[in-house]
């Protein structure tokens, strides 16, 4: 087996058995990055020297009988996580040369457990997007292609498109990602891998460049559900540096993958049967529910009546928080500085932000500033927060009678880079199945479950109760086992 074909679990076992070293595993991934990244553009910064040094240090620790849970495993880090001494851009020109002096808590936890960092992967600028086409460093290409249209470049989803593409193309064993409205689950589904957004507060947000603070949550993407569970255990934990971090125990998520679903009640929300959903996604959803019934679960129709308001609510709350968070990029303290010789402070702000932010970020700042303005705060932002509370109440009532909820992950398979780009509203509709979990702070897992007529991956989503990721992993693993998804992207198959 080629070293890049290991799952995370498989690599752990191979390293433990001495079948290969971390240095060999890391070199194989760096070689793959060198070969494929010029086409995919998944990595913004490749940290080859640092990765090899970390791998050699890991091998030395292993020889001494010291091995952490992720000892010697090469991972990719979304370029939204601050990495001490390594450039962190958030996909934006305004942070193009920013090198943080500190480590994010999540990436620090991974280093503590022995991980090797291959580099920083691309994303939509400031995590704003569903296609990974808004990055200042160019779009990321999905390694999958349509069977009857192989020349059309497809998006990997966003904002964590670099993370998902890197894992799908075998350029990393796993990757960190973030999810504000679906930015882990949608790219995972588009790229045929697994990805989980944990409960809000499960992973610290310290050191993650902020988009919308009440919605942002870190999580992993990997090739299997169990691999995601292994990564999430290391990423999680209470952090006093994050006031929204939850002081709750971190269970053995990987063990939960083997629990099975016998006796579980699975909710099927009738509001997710949307007009215009492709028949193949409807069929896959029903197939997924049947797989769970075959393994002893019961499916129950439920109602989440405020679902239809989720997208407009999200696209008020998220831009409002973004407009506040991004006010810090002013050209004074850090990042890009654009100033004429005789400019005043106002001119400095205007020049810096005009040059540093891309069109989508500017659009969301403008929307956010508008809905927070004196004349519109009550009409938009306050009303959106009230509807958000109702959406959470819908889930609370539903979970009184079910253990988990299963839905489609996305309303379509991956689309072309030149499709949907002209209409922001059409692009925003990509999040229709995922935003509710963010608004309610609930865990959501995307699992690859099948292929569409063009041979592109489709995923199912499992939503769970707050801090009950174990049941989410159990249901996700049951779907994964039944689906037996083994298809590989065109790029990998052709290497």
C-alpha positions, 0 to 999 in steps of 0.5 A: 500500500502506498503511504498516502493511501492509509486512513488515519487509523491505518497509519496509526497501526502501521506506525505502531507495528514499525511498518513505516516511519513518520518521516517516510509517511511525511515525505510521501505526502510532501511528494504528493503535494509537490505533484498535485498542488499546482493543479489543485491549489489546496495548499497556500503554504507548504511547511516541508522543512518543519514537517520533516523536522517534526516527523524525525522528532516523532520517530525519535520519541517513538523509539524511546517508547513515547507516542501520543494519540496522533504520533507522527501523523501528517495533517493539513491545517486550514489557514484560519488557525494561527500557527506560531511562526508560520504565515496565517492568511485567512485566504485574504490579501489583508493578512497575506504576510501575517505571521502570528507569534502564538498557536491556536488552541486546536492546533496546539492540541494536535501538536501536543498529541504528536501530529505533523503539520504539512502546511496551511490549506486554502479557504474562502476569504475569511471563511466566507463562501461555499465554493472556495473561489473567493480566496485571494490566493486563487480557487481550489479545484475539487479532485473529482470530475464529472464522468461525461464532462471531465474538463470542467473544473469543479469546486470543492465546496467551502469555506474549508475547500482546501482541507477537503480537497487535500484529504480527498486527493491524498495530500494529507491524512486529515485536516482541521476545518471550521464550520460557520454555516456548513463549511465542514460538512458541505466540502466533505460531501462534495469531496467524498470524505467525512467531516464533523462540526461538533457542538458549539463550545466543544473546540476552543476558538482561541487563535482561529481568525473570527468570522461570526463568533456565535456560529464558528466552530472548529472540527476535522475532515478525514477519509472515514468517520472513525478518523474524524472521531480520532482527530476530534478527541485531540482537538476538543477540550476546555480552554480558559482562553475562550469564554465560549469553551464548554467545560465538559468531559471529552469522551472516546469518540472513536469507541462510539463508532462501534456502538451500532444503532439498534434501538435508536430513533432517527428523526426525518424532518419533513421540512427538508423535503424541498421542492427542486431537490434532485431525485437522486438526493431524495433516493439517497436519503431514503436509502440511508434511512433504510440502511439504519432500519436494517441495522435496528433503528426506527425512523420517525417523521418530525417537524422543524417548522422554522427551518424555512427561516434558517437561511435568511436568519443566518445571512443576517446574524453571520454578516452582522457579526462579521462586520464587527469582527473585521473592523480590527483590520484597519492597517494600524495594528497588523496586516496590510497597510495602504496609505498615501504620503499625506493621508489621514486616518480615515484615508488609511482605513479606506485604502487599506480595507478597499485593497485588502478585502475581496468582493464577498467579504466587502458584500458581507461587511456591508450587509452586516453594517446595514442590519446593525444600523440604528434604523434597521437593528430591530427590523432585521438583527433583533428579529433574526435573533428571535427566530434563531431562538425558535429554531433552537426550540424546534430542535429541543422539542424534536430531540425529546422524541428522537436520538439523532436526525438524518438529512441530505448534506447538500442540495446538489453534487459539486458544481463547476467553478463558473456555475452559480458565481454570478448570483450570490443568493443562489450560492448561499442556497448551498447551505440550506441543509446545514445552517440550522445546526450552526444556529442551534449550536448542534453537532453535524456530521457529513458522511459520503454515501453514494454517487450521482449520475455523473459519478460525483460523491453525495453525502448524508448529514447526521445531526445530534443533541448538544454534546452527544457527538458519540451518537452522531458518530455511531449513526454516521459509522452505521451509514458508512458501513452500509454505504461501503463508499470506496470510490476515488476521485479522478485525480487520484485514480490517474496518478 
